[in-house]
Amino acid sequence: MPEMDGLTFIRELRRSHRREDLPVIGLPAREGYEVSAQLLKVGVNDFLKSPFSLEEFNARLKQNLELTALIRDIRDQLKRDYLTGVYNRRSLHELGTNL
C-alpha cells in the first residue's frame, strides 16, 4: 500500500471497528514470530503464513465468521429478556442515554 503499511491500516481500522464486529485475517509480507506478534497486537483476529492453501484460508475465514456470529448472538441474548424477547432494563437504559 503506497500511503500506509498493513499494521498502520489495521490500527486505523480498529479505531472504528472492534475485533468482535469485524474479523481481520492478516497475511504478513515477511516471515517470523515478531511479525505474527505485531499483527496480533494491532488487532488481527487470525493470520496465515505464506504460502498457504486455499483450503486453510477458507477454514480460517469460516471459523472467524462463525465466531463473529456467535458473539453477535450472545450480545443479543444479553440485551433481551429470555422469556418475552423484549429488551431488558439495562438495554433500555443504554438506548436512552445514546439518544
N, CA, C and O atoms as CSV, one atom per row, in Angstrom:
chain,resi,resn,atom,element,x,y,z
A,1,MET,N,N,0.842,-1.177,0.000
A,1,MET,CA,C,0.000,0.000,0.000
A,1,MET,C,C,0.886,1.238,0.000
A,1,MET,O,O,1.799,1.339,0.819
A,2,PRO,N,N,0.639,2.162,-0.884
A,2,PRO,CA,C,1.537,3.298,-1.023
A,2,PRO,C,C,1.500,4.292,0.142
A,2,PRO,O,O,2.536,4.863,0.481
A,3,GLU,N,N,0.354,4.511,0.753
A,3,GLU,CA,C,0.239,5.556,1.766
A,3,GLU,C,C,0.479,5.079,3.188
A,3,GLU,O,O,0.883,5.869,4.042
A,4,MET,N,N,0.237,3.801,3.461
A,4,MET,CA,C,0.473,3.268,4.798
A,4,MET,C,C,0.733,1.773,4.707
A,4,MET,O,O,0.326,1.115,3.750
A,5,ASP,N,N,1.414,1.249,5.712
A,5,ASP,CA,C,1.670,-0.190,5.720
A,5,ASP,C,C,0.487,-0.912,6.348
A,5,ASP,O,O,-0.446,-0.279,6.842
A,6,GLY,N,N,0.529,-2.235,6.327
A,6,GLY,CA,C,-0.580,-3.045,6.817
A,6,GLY,C,C,-0.865,-2.860,8.298
A,6,GLY,O,O,-2.024,-2.837,8.712
A,7,LEU,N,N,0.183,-2.728,9.094
A,7,LEU,CA,C,-0.005,-2.551,10.539
A,7,LEU,C,C,-0.720,-1.232,10.842
A,7,LEU,O,O,-1.612,-1.180,11.689
A,8,THR,N,N,-0.323,-0.183,10.150
A,8,THR,CA,C,-0.976,1.119,10.340
A,8,THR,C,C,-2.431,1.060,9.891
A,8,THR,O,O,-3.313,1.621,10.541
A,9,PHE,N,N,-2.675,0.376,8.776
A,9,PHE,CA,C,-4.047,0.230,8.285
A,9,PHE,C,C,-4.924,-0.482,9.309
A,9,PHE,O,O,-6.057,-0.066,9.551
A,10,ILE,N,N,-4.408,-1.549,9.911
A,10,ILE,CA,C,-5.193,-2.301,10.900
A,10,ILE,C,C,-5.435,-1.445,12.138
A,10,ILE,O,O,-6.533,-1.462,12.694
A,11,ARG,N,N,-4.417,-0.693,12.578
A,11,ARG,CA,C,-4.613,0.208,13.728
A,11,ARG,C,C,-5.741,1.206,13.453
A,11,ARG,O,O,-6.600,1.436,14.305
A,12,GLU,N,N,-5.729,1.784,12.275
A,12,GLU,CA,C,-6.771,2.755,11.898
A,12,GLU,C,C,-8.143,2.075,11.833
A,12,GLU,O,O,-9.141,2.635,12.286
A,13,LEU,N,N,-8.183,0.885,11.277
A,13,LEU,CA,C,-9.431,0.136,11.165
A,13,LEU,C,C,-10.007,-0.173,12.543
A,13,LEU,O,O,-11.219,-0.093,12.744
A,14,ARG,N,N,-9.141,-0.523,13.488
A,14,ARG,CA,C,-9.589,-0.882,14.834
A,14,ARG,C,C,-10.068,0.321,15.639
A,14,ARG,O,O,-10.700,0.146,16.680
A,15,ARG,N,N,-9.788,1.510,15.188
A,15,ARG,CA,C,-10.320,2.689,15.880
A,15,ARG,C,C,-11.839,2.775,15.750
A,15,ARG,O,O,-12.513,3.329,16.618
A,16,SER,N,N,-12.371,2.222,14.661
A,16,SER,CA,C,-13.811,2.301,14.434
A,16,SER,C,C,-14.510,0.946,14.427
A,16,SER,O,O,-15.739,0.889,14.472
A,17,HIS,N,N,-13.753,-0.142,14.371
A,17,HIS,CA,C,-14.349,-1.486,14.328
A,17,HIS,C,C,-13.619,-2.416,15.292
A,17,HIS,O,O,-12.412,-2.629,15.175
A,18,ARG,N,N,-14.373,-2.968,16.249
A,18,ARG,CA,C,-13.771,-3.882,17.219
A,18,ARG,C,C,-13.525,-5.258,16.598
A,18,ARG,O,O,-14.106,-5.602,15.569
A,19,ARG,N,N,-12.661,-6.032,17.237
A,19,ARG,CA,C,-12.352,-7.392,16.758
A,19,ARG,C,C,-13.605,-8.260,16.674
A,19,ARG,O,O,-13.739,-9.087,15.773
A,20,GLU,N,N,-14.508,-8.063,17.611
A,20,GLU,CA,C,-15.718,-8.883,17.652
A,20,GLU,C,C,-16.692,-8.535,16.533
A,20,GLU,O,O,-17.536,-9.348,16.157
A,21,ASP,N,N,-16.568,-7.333,16.008
A,21,ASP,CA,C,-17.502,-6.872,14.990
A,21,ASP,C,C,-17.009,-7.096,13.568
A,21,ASP,O,O,-17.807,-7.335,12.662
A,22,LEU,N,N,-15.708,-7.022,13.370
A,22,LEU,CA,C,-15.138,-7.141,12.029
A,22,LEU,C,C,-13.871,-7.994,12.094
A,22,LEU,O,O,-12.810,-7.501,12.477
A,23,PRO,N,N,-13.977,-9.268,11.721
A,23,PRO,CA,C,-12.781,-10.112,11.752
A,23,PRO,C,C,-11.805,-9.742,10.634
A,23,PRO,O,O,-12.206,-9.466,9.503
A,24,VAL,N,N,-10.515,-9.745,10.979
A,24,VAL,CA,C,-9.454,-9.441,10.014
A,24,VAL,C,C,-8.451,-10.587,10.047
A,24,VAL,O,O,-7.984,-10.991,11.112
A,25,ILE,N,N,-8.132,-11.096,8.881
A,25,ILE,CA,C,-7.104,-12.129,8.754
A,25,ILE,C,C,-5.898,-11.493,8.090
A,25,ILE,O,O,-5.992,-10.990,6.970
A,26,GLY,N,N,-4.765,-11.515,8.779
A,26,GLY,CA,C,-3.551,-10.908,8.269
A,26,GLY,C,C,-2.747,-11.865,7.409
A,26,GLY,O,O,-2.691,-13.068,7.664
A,27,LEU,N,N,-2.131,-11.303,6.394
A,27,LEU,CA,C,-1.230,-12.054,5.517
A,27,LEU,C,C,0.115,-11.331,5.521
A,27,LEU,O,O,0.333,-10.438,4.702
A,28,PRO,N,N,1.025,-11.702,6.432
A,28,PRO,CA,C,2.279,-10.968,6.553
A,28,PRO,C,C,3.149,-11.085,5.310
A,28,PRO,O,O,3.206,-12.138,4.673
A,29,ALA,N,N,3.825,-9.992,4.972
A,29,ALA,CA,C,4.705,-9.968,3.810
A,29,ALA,C,C,6.022,-10.684,4.103
A,29,ALA,O,O,6.647,-11.236,3.198
A,30,ARG,N,N,6.436,-10.675,5.359
A,30,ARG,CA,C,7.672,-11.365,5.720
A,30,ARG,C,C,7.404,-12.360,6.842
A,30,ARG,O,O,6.389,-12.269,7.533
A,31,GLU,N,N,8.307,-13.297,7.016
A,31,GLU,CA,C,8.147,-14.381,7.987
A,31,GLU,C,C,8.724,-13.997,9.346
A,31,GLU,O,O,9.469,-13.024,9.465
A,32,GLY,N,N,8.378,-14.758,10.345
A,32,GLY,CA,C,8.964,-14.598,11.671
A,32,GLY,C,C,7.912,-14.434,12.740
A,32,GLY,O,O,6.796,-13.982,12.484
A,33,TYR,N,N,8.300,-14.816,13.958
A,33,TYR,CA,C,7.375,-14.722,15.087
A,33,TYR,C,C,7.082,-13.275,15.449
A,33,TYR,O,O,6.001,-12.968,15.952
A,34,GLU,N,N,8.039,-12.376,15.196
A,34,GLU,CA,C,7.826,-10.967,15.520
A,34,GLU,C,C,6.681,-10.384,14.700
A,34,GLU,O,O,5.869,-9.614,15.212
A,35,VAL,N,N,6.623,-10.754,13.433
A,35,VAL,CA,C,5.568,-10.241,12.554
A,35,VAL,C,C,4.208,-10.746,13.018
A,35,VAL,O,O,3.242,-9.985,13.064
A,36,SER,N,N,4.133,-12.029,13.360
A,36,SER,CA,C,2.875,-12.593,13.844
A,36,SER,C,C,2.424,-11.900,15.118
A,36,SER,O,O,1.245,-11.577,15.270
A,37,ALA,N,N,3.352,-11.671,16.028
A,37,ALA,CA,C,3.024,-10.993,17.282
A,37,ALA,C,C,2.563,-9.566,17.020
A,37,ALA,O,O,1.605,-9.103,17.640
A,38,GLN,N,N,3.231,-8.864,16.110
A,38,GLN,CA,C,2.829,-7.485,15.778
A,38,GLN,C,C,1.419,-7.460,15.209
A,38,GLN,O,O,0.618,-6.600,15.574
A,39,LEU,N,N,1.110,-8.396,14.319
A,39,LEU,CA,C,-0.236,-8.452,13.739
A,39,LEU,C,C,-1.290,-8.645,14.819
A,39,LEU,O,O,-2.318,-7.968,14.823
A,40,LEU,N,N,-1.028,-9.572,15.735
A,40,LEU,CA,C,-1.988,-9.827,16.812
A,40,LEU,C,C,-2.130,-8.617,17.739
A,40,LEU,O,O,-3.231,-8.310,18.197
A,41,LYS,N,N,-1.025,-7.936,18.014
A,41,LYS,CA,C,-1.067,-6.768,18.898
A,41,LYS,C,C,-1.864,-5.616,18.308
A,41,LYS,O,O,-2.550,-4.906,19.042
A,42,VAL,N,N,-1.787,-5.417,16.997
A,42,VAL,CA,C,-2.507,-4.293,16.402
A,42,VAL,C,C,-3.967,-4.606,16.126
A,42,VAL,O,O,-4.749,-3.692,15.867
A,43,GLY,N,N,-4.359,-5.896,16.177
A,43,GLY,CA,C,-5.785,-6.166,16.096
A,43,GLY,C,C,-6.281,-7.182,15.098
A,43,GLY,O,O,-7.488,-7.240,14.863
A,44,VAL,N,N,-5.417,-7.996,14.488
A,44,VAL,CA,C,-5.969,-9.019,13.603
A,44,VAL,C,C,-6.559,-10.151,14.449
A,44,VAL,O,O,-6.095,-10.408,15.560
A,45,ASN,N,N,-7.559,-10.809,13.932
A,45,ASN,CA,C,-8.157,-11.933,14.623
A,45,ASN,C,C,-7.377,-13.220,14.370
A,45,ASN,O,O,-7.333,-14.114,15.215
A,46,ASP,N,N,-6.768,-13.295,13.201
A,46,ASP,CA,C,-6.073,-14.501,12.781
A,46,ASP,C,C,-5.059,-14.103,11.715
A,46,ASP,O,O,-5.107,-12.984,11.203
A,47,PHE,N,N,-4.153,-14.994,11.381
A,47,PHE,CA,C,-3.208,-14.714,10.304
A,47,PHE,C,C,-2.804,-16.016,9.625
A,47,PHE,O,O,-2.907,-17.101,10.196
A,48,LEU,N,N,-2.351,-15.873,8.414
A,48,LEU,CA,C,-1.873,-17.000,7.620
A,48,LEU,C,C,-0.431,-16.748,7.229
A,48,LEU,O,O,-0.060,-15.629,6.875
A,49,LYS,N,N,0.375,-17.788,7.293
A,49,LYS,CA,C,1.754,-17.672,6.829
A,49,LYS,C,C,1.826,-18.132,5.385
A,49,LYS,O,O,1.170,-19.098,4.994
A,50,SER,N,N,2.627,-17.432,4.600
A,50,SER,CA,C,2.794,-17.788,3.187
A,50,SER,C,C,3.799,-18.917,3.054
A,50,SER,O,O,4.741,-18.977,3.844
A,51,PRO,N,N,3.647,-19.780,2.129
A,51,PRO,CA,C,2.481,-19.964,1.268
A,51,PRO,C,C,1.376,-20.687,2.049
A,51,PRO,O,O,1.655,-21.486,2.942
A,52,PHE,N,N,0.144,-20.398,1.706
A,52,PHE,CA,C,-0.990,-21.041,2.371
A,52,PHE,C,C,-1.895,-21.654,1.320
A,52,PHE,O,O,-1.897,-21.253,0.156
A,53,SER,N,N,-2.659,-22.631,1.759
A,53,SER,CA,C,-3.563,-23.289,0.823
A,53,SER,C,C,-4.927,-22.606,0.850
A,53,SER,O,O,-5.302,-21.985,1.845
A,54,LEU,N,N,-5.644,-22.722,-0.220
A,54,LEU,CA,C,-6.991,-22.167,-0.301
A,54,LEU,C,C,-7.898,-22.819,0.736
A,54,LEU,O,O,-8.777,-22.167,1.300
A,55,GLU,N,N,-7.681,-24.102,0.982
A,55,GLU,CA,C,-8.480,-24.826,1.973
A,55,GLU,C,C,-8.260,-24.249,3.375
A,55,GLU,O,O,-9.213,-24.086,4.137
A,56,GLU,N,N,-6.998,-23.940,3.715
A,56,GLU,CA,C,-6.716,-23.347,5.018
A,56,GLU,C,C,-7.335,-21.956,5.123
A,56,GLU,O,O,-7.910,-21.611,6.156
A,57,PHE,N,N,-7.225,-21.162,4.073
A,57,PHE,CA,C,-7.822,-19.827,4.069
A,57,PHE,C,C,-9.332,-19.915,4.284
A,57,PHE,O,O,-9.886,-19.185,5.106
A,58,ASN,N,N,-9.995,-20.803,3.551
A,58,ASN,CA,C,-11.449,-20.958,3.690
A,58,ASN,C,C,-11.835,-21.416,5.095
A,58,ASN,O,O,-12.832,-20.954,5.650
A,59,ALA,N,N,-11.044,-22.324,5.670
A,59,ALA,CA,C,-11.341,-22.816,7.017
A,59,ALA,C,C,-11.208,-21.696,8.047
A,59,ALA,O,O,-12.064,-21.546,8.919
A,60,ARG,N,N,-10.142,-20.916,7.948
A,60,ARG,CA,C,-9.952,-19.808,8.898
A,60,ARG,C,C,-11.009,-18.724,8.714
A,60,ARG,O,O,-11.494,-18.157,9.694
A,61,LEU,N,N,-11.364,-18.436,7.481
A,61,LEU,CA,C,-12.405,-17.457,7.202
A,61,LEU,C,C,-13.739,-17.897,7.799
A,61,LEU,O,O,-14.424,-17.114,8.456
A,62,LYS,N,N,-14.097,-19.151,7.564
A,62,LYS,CA,C,-15.352,-19.691,8.097
A,62,LYS,C,C,-15.347,-19.649,9.623
A,62,LYS,O,O,-16.346,-19.268,10.234
A,63,GLN,N,N,-14.240,-20.033,10.239
A,63,GLN,CA,C,-14.138,-20.038,11.687
A,63,GLN,C,C,-14.315,-18.630,12.255
A,63,GLN,O,O,-15.039,-18.444,13.232
A,64,ASN,N,N,-13.662,-17.643,11.653
A,64,ASN,CA,C,-13.773,-16.269,12.141
A,64,ASN,C,C,-15.171,-15.706,11.956
A,64,ASN,O,O,-15.666,-14.985,12.823
A,65,LEU,N,N,-15.811,-16.021,10.850
A,65,LEU,CA,C,-17.186,-15.552,10.635
A,65,LEU,C,C,-18.156,-16.212,11.606
A,65,LEU,O,O,-19.083,-15.563,12.090
A,66,GLU,N,N,-17.953,-17.501,11.899
A,66,GLU,CA,C,-18.810,-18.188,12.867
A,66,GLU,C,C,-18.639,-17.605,14.264
A,66,GLU,O,O,-19.622,-17.430,14.985
A,67,LEU,N,N,-17.402,-17.302,14.655
A,67,LEU,CA,C,-17.169,-16.692,15.966
A,67,LEU,C,C,-17.825,-15.320,16.062
A,67,LEU,O,O,-18.404,-14.979,17.093
A,68,THR,N,N,-17.740,-14.538,15.002
A,68,THR,CA,C,-18.378,-13.226,14.978
A,68,THR,C,C,-19.894,-13.360,15.134
A,68,THR,O,O,-20.517,-12.590,15.865
A,69,ALA,N,N,-20.481,-14.331,14.451
A,69,ALA,CA,C,-21.927,-14.556,14.558
A,69,ALA,C,C,-22.308,-15.008,15.967
A,69,ALA,O,O,-23.334,-14.579,16.495
A,70,LEU,N,N,-21.498,-15.863,16.578
A,70,LEU,CA,C,-21.780,-16.309,17.947
A,70,LEU,C,C,-21.725,-15.150,18.936
A,70,LEU,O,O,-22.578,-15.041,19.817
A,71,ILE,N,N,-20.737,-14.298,18.792
A,71,ILE,CA,C,-20.629,-13.138,19.682
A,71,ILE,C,C,-21.823,-12.216,19.500
A,71,ILE,O,O,-22.357,-11.688,20.475
A,72,ARG,N,N,-22.242,-12.021,18.265
A,72,ARG,CA,C,-23.411,-11.186,17.982
A,72,ARG,C,C,-24.663,-11.785,18.648
A,72,ARG,O,O,-25.465,-11.052,19.226
A,73,ASP,N,N,-24.829,-13.111,18.567
A,73,ASP,CA,C,-25.972,-13.775,19.193
A,73,ASP,C,C,-25.938,-13.642,20.713
A,73,ASP,O,O,-26.965,-13.388,21.342
A,74,ILE,N,N,-24.762,-13.814,21.295
A,74,ILE,CA,C,-24.641,-13.700,22.751
A,74,ILE,C,C,-24.971,-12.280,23.201
A,74,ILE,O,O,-25.666,-12.090,24.200
A,75,ARG,N,N,-24.479,-11.289,22.475
A,75,ARG,CA,C,-24.805,-9.897,22.818
A,75,ARG,C,C,-26.299,-9.645,22.752
A,75,ARG,O,O,-26.857,-8.964,23.611
A,76,ASP,N,N,-26.944,-10.191,21.737
A,76,ASP,CA,C,-28.387,-10.004,21.597
A,76,ASP,C,C,-29.121,-10.678,22.753
A,76,ASP,O,O,-30.085,-10.123,23.280
A,77,GLN,N,N,-28.679,-11.856,23.146
A,77,GLN,CA,C,-29.316,-12.557,24.259
A,77,GLN,C,C,-29.150,-11.801,25.573
A,77,GLN,O,O,-30.040,-11.825,26.423
A,78,LEU,N,N,-28.007,-11.129,25.740
A,78,LEU,CA,C,-27.779,-10.347,26.956
A,78,LEU,C,C,-28.681,-9.120,27.036
A,78,LEU,O,O,-28.963,-8.626,28.128
A,79,LYS,N,N,-29.126,-8.636,25.900
A,79,LYS,CA,C,-29.939,-7.424,25.860
A,79,LYS,C,C,-31.427,-7.687,26.030
A,79,LYS,O,O,-32.198,-6.754,26.257
A,80,ARG,N,N,-31.837,-8.933,25.923
A,80,ARG,CA,C,-33.281,-9.244,25.917
A,80,ARG,C,C,-33.674,-10.179,27.043
A,80,ARG,O,O,-32.872,-10.986,27.513
A,81,ASP,N,N,-34.922,-10.055,27.464
A,81,ASP,CA,C,-35.493,-10.990,28.423
A,81,ASP,C,C,-35.640,-12.344,27.738
A,81,ASP,O,O,-36.143,-12.419,26.617
A,82,TYR,N,N,-35.211,-13.402,28.395
A,82,TYR,CA,C,-35.224,-14.707,27.737
A,82,TYR,C,C,-36.620,-15.300,27.583
A,82,TYR,O,O,-36.804,-16.202,26.765
A,83,LEU,N,N,-37.595,-14.835,28.329
A,83,LEU,CA,C,-38.955,-15.357,28.177
A,83,LEU,C,C,-39.761,-14.603,27.127
A,83,LEU,O,O,-40.464,-15.208,26.319
A,84,THR,N,N,-39.652,-13.272,27.146
A,84,THR,CA,C,-40.501,-12.470,26.268
A,84,THR,C,C,-39.789,-11.975,25.005
A,84,THR,O,O,-40.437,-11.678,24.002
A,85,GLY,N,N,-38.458,-11.888,25.053
A,85,GLY,CA,C,-37.723,-11.355,23.914
A,85,GLY,C,C,-37.678,-9.833,23.893
A,85,GLY,O,O,-37.093,-9.240,22.986
A,86,VAL,N,N,-38.294,-9.198,24.890
A,86,VAL,CA,C,-38.325,-7.739,24.989
A,86,VAL,C,C,-36.984,-7.269,25.553
A,86,VAL,O,O,-36.366,-7.952,26.370
A,87,TYR,N,N,-36.544,-6.087,25.101
A,87,TYR,CA,C,-35.298,-5.540,25.631
A,87,TYR,C,C,-35.382,-5.404,27.146
A,87,TYR,O,O,-36.413,-4.998,27.682
A,88,ASN,N,N,-34.300,-5.743,27.832
A,88,ASN,CA,C,-34.293,-5.654,29.287
A,88,ASN,C,C,-33.977,-4.228,29.749
A,88,ASN,O,O,-33.703,-3.344,28.937
A,89,ARG,N,N,-34.020,-4.027,31.047
A,89,ARG,CA,C,-33.847,-2.694,31.626
A,89,ARG,C,C,-32.507,-2.083,31.245
A,89,ARG,O,O,-32.450,-0.911,30.873
A,90,ARG,N,N,-31.436,-2.849,31.332
A,90,ARG,CA,C,-30.105,-2.330,31.008
A,90,ARG,C,C,-30.052,-1.839,29.561
A,90,ARG,O,O,-29.496,-0.776,29.286
A,91,SER,N,N,-30.620,-2.597,28.650
A,91,SER,CA,C,-30.611,-2.208,27.225
A,91,SER,C,C,-31.401,-0.931,27.001
A,91,SER,O,O,-30.972,-0.050,26.256
A,92,LEU,N,N,-32.555,-0.833,27.644
A,92,LEU,CA,C,-33.372,0.373,27.507
A,92,LEU,C,C,-32.651,1.582,28.070
A,92,LEU,O,O,-32.720,2.679,27.515
A,93,HIS,N,N,-31.954,1.367,29.187
A,93,HIS,CA,C,-31.180,2.468,29.776
A,93,HIS,C,C,-30.084,2.918,28.810
A,93,HIS,O,O,-29.896,4.118,28.606
A,94,GLU,N,N,-29.354,1.961,28.208
A,94,GLU,CA,C,-28.296,2.297,27.243
A,94,GLU,C,C,-28.863,2.993,26.013
A,94,GLU,O,O,-28.267,3.942,25.505
A,95,LEU,N,N,-30.009,2.527,25.535
A,95,LEU,CA,C,-30.646,3.169,24.377
A,95,LEU,C,C,-31.054,4.597,24.719
A,95,LEU,O,O,-30.909,5.501,23.896
A,96,GLY,N,N,-31.561,4.799,25.926
A,96,GLY,CA,C,-31.988,6.138,26.349
A,96,GLY,C,C,-30.847,7.109,26.492
A,96,GLY,O,O,-30.998,8.289,26.175
A,97,THR,N,N,-29.687,6.636,26.969
A,97,THR,CA,C,-28.529,7.517,27.126
A,97,THR,C,C,-27.897,7.859,25.789
A,97,THR,O,O,-27.269,8.909,25.657
A,98,ASN,N,N,-28.050,6.998,24.801
A,98,ASN,CA,C,-27.447,7.256,23.478
A,98,ASN,C,C,-28.282,8.188,22.616
A,98,ASN,O,O,-27.821,8.617,21.559
A,99,LEU,N,N,-29.501,8.512,23.040
A,99,LEU,CA,C,-30.353,9.403,22.254
A,99,LEU,C,C,-29.945,10.832,22.358
A,99,LEU,O,O,-30.572,11.699,21.749
